[in-house]
Amino acid sequence: MNSLPGNVDGQLAQVGVAHGPITFNYQAPPSPEPRDRRRPNQVPRPPRGFVDRRTVLAELDGLFGGEDVGGCPIGVFSGLPGVGKTAAASKWAHDNHQRFPGGQIFVDFATLRSGAGGDVSEALATCLRALGVHDPYLPEGFADRTALYRDLSAERRVLVVLDDVTRPAQVTALLPQGPGSAVLATSTWQLGELVLDGAALLPLDVLDTESAVELLSALCGPRRIAAEPAAAARLVELCGGLPIAVRICAARLLTQKRLTIGTLVDELSDEQSRLSRIAVFSAHEERTVSATLELAYRDLPAAAARMYRTLGHLPGPSFDTAVAAAAGLDSVAAAEEQLRVLEAASLLSVLDDGRYALHGLVRLHAQATSTAQDPPGTARKTVGRVLGHYLALTFLADLAVRADRLRITKKEEAVRTSGSGEDAFVDPFVGSAQPGRDALCWLEAERANILAVLRAASRLDFDRPVWQLAEAFTVLFFHHRHLADWRESLELGVTAAERDRNAAAEARLRSLLSRPLLDLKQDEQAKAHLDTAERRAVESGHLVLQASVQEFLGRYWDRHDPDRAVDAYRTSLALNVEAGEERGEALARYFLGCAQSVTGDHAAALSVLAEARTAFLALGDKRMAARSLADVGRTRARLGDSAGAVADLSQAADDLHGCKAFHYEAQALEDLADLLGEPDEVRACLRRALAVYEEGGSPRAAEVLARLTAD
C-alpha cells in the first residue's frame, strides 16, 4: 500500500495498477507575465501659470511629431535647478496626450535616489509596473528586467518622461521599443554624450522680465500686479527670472495677505539675506531656492565644489578661466576642467564672448556655502587675489596703449612675476600686431568687472592696489568716455589714496577726476579736487606730477578765465622742461596753443599748435597729433580761413576715428558742421557726433539732438 504524507498541491498521481483511462482536471496558475492593457497616465500636471517656452516646445513638436522617425527620439531639457525643466516636460506631455495611445510613463530619479539608490534597475521596475507587471512577477536581475521592458514596450506607442536624470545610462537603458515612442528627459546636467544616441539637447534659460511678470500675474492675480507694476518688475529682477524663485515669492504674497509686492522687494533688496527670504514655510513643508541648489551642489566632485564656492566670492558679472584660476590658486588647466564640470551641471553659463557667469541666486548660494564650509577670511583672500590679477593686466594694458604716460604706480608693484598655480604670468599684449588696440578692447570688455573689483576691494580696505588699479584703468576712459564709470572708479581711487596717505597718488587721481567732472558740467567739484591736488603734488616734490596738475588746472580755467588758463599752461610747460619730460612738454604746448587761440592770439596759437603736433608725431602719439590738427583747424576758422579749417578738421576727424578717439572725433565733427554749407553733410556730421555722445553718456548729446531737430 502506498502512502503520501503531508499536503499535496499541483500535479501529482501515485497509483499501483491502473485499469482504463485516467482523466486529469488541471487549472494552470497565473502567467508569470500578466499584461494589464490599461493605459498609464503618470506624468504630473504642469504647474499653474505655466508661461513662455514656446520656442523649445515647438522644437519638441518637430522632434517627436513624425510617424517615420527612425529609432526612438530623445529630448533632454537641461538647465539651472529651478528653471522649470519638469514644468516644461509636463506641459508638453499633457498638450500631446493623444500622440501616445500606449500611455505616458513617468520616472522620478530624485525620488529613486532618496529611496532605492536611483539605479537603472529600479527605474526599469517602475516602467514595468506602469506597463502592467505586478511586483510578484518582476524579474530580479537587470538583464531580465531590460528584456521584459523591451518586449512589453514594443507593443505600445508610449512617451517615457525621465525626471532629474544624472547619467546618460539612465536614459539609454529606458528607451522604449514601440514605433513612434519617445523619451523626454530632464536634467541639471547637460548630458552631452546623449547626442551620440541622437538626442536633442534643449537647454532652458531663465525667464525674461515680461514672462516672469506674466507668471507672477497668473499666480497672484492681474489686479495685484496692476496695482504695483514697477515693484512687480523689480521683484522678478531680484529673482533673476528663475521660475522657482518667482513661484515661491508668489506663494509668500498669497499666504501673507498684508505683504505687498513693494514690501517684499524691500526685503529682497538686501543681497546678504535675499536667498534666505526667497522661501515659503507651511506646517507640511519648506520650499526654498537654496534647498533646490543644494541638491545640485551635493552632486559635484570635491574639486568642482571647491571651485563653485570660490566663484561665489568673485566680484563682477562675468569672468574668464584666468580669473577663476587666480581666485582659486589653481593652474589654468585645472580651473578649466572644473569650470567644464560646473557648466555641465548647469551651475554656470557661458556668455557669447566666451566668458562665464553665475546666476545671481546661484552666486548667493555659493557664497553662503563657502561661508559655512570654508575657513574665515576666504572671501577677502579671494577678492584680493582677483584684485591682483586685474591690477597686473590693467597696468599692462595701460602700458600697451601709452608707455610714456605719467604714472605713480611702479610696474614692479603692479605686475607680479608669477601667475596662478603652476602658470607663469605672461603679458598678453606683447607680440600683438596692434597692442594698444587689443588692450583697449580688453579693457572695454572687462569694464564692468574691473569696476566691480574696485568696489569690492574698496569695501575691504585694499587701499594701495585699489588706487593703483583706478589709475591704470583711466586709460580706457581717455578713449571711451563712459563718464559715470570713469567718475566712480576715480572717486574710489581718491578715497583709497587718501587712506594710504600717498600724496602723489592722491594728487594724480584728484587731477584725473577733474576730467569726467568737467565733462559732466560739475565744474566746482572739479575745482575743489584740483585745489587739493595742487597742494598734494607740491608735498610730493614730484615735478612732472606738479606740471600735470597745472595742465588740469588750465583745463578748468579754459572754461572760466582763458588768461589764467594761459598762465597755468605756461607753468606746466616750464615744469616739464625742467624735468626733461618730453611728452609732458608736448601736452603743455598743445593746451597752451588752444588757450592762446581762445584769447585771440591766433598767430601765436598756430605756431605753438604746429610745434605740439610735430612733437607728438615724433613721439608716435597719433591721437594727440590728430587733436592738435583739429585745433589748428579751429584756429584757422577764427582767422576766417574756412577752406583751410574744413580741410584740417576733416583730416583730424578721420585720424581721430582711426585712433578710436571717438569723443574728440565728435567734437571735430561738430565744429566741421558749423563750417559746411551742404545740409546733408551737416546732418551727417551731427548724427555721427550724437551717436558718440549718447554711447558715452555725455551731456552734449542733448544739445546736438536739439540742433538736429531744429535743422
Helices and strands as residue ranges (DSSP letters): H 54-64, E 74-78, H 85-95, G 97-99, E 104-108, H 109-115, H 120-130, G 135-137, H 142-153, E 159-163, H 169-172, E 182-187, G 192-197, E 200-203, H 209-220, H 222-227, H 229-238, H 243-255, H 261-268, H 271-277, E 279-281, E 286-288, H 289-298, H 302-311, H 321-328, H 332-344, E 349-350, E 356-357, H 360-373, H 378-401, H 411-414, H 435-445, H 447-459, H 463-479, H 483-499, H 503-519, H 523-540, H 543-560, H 562-579, H 582-599, H 602-619, H 622-638, H 642-658, H 662-675, H 679-696, H 700-710
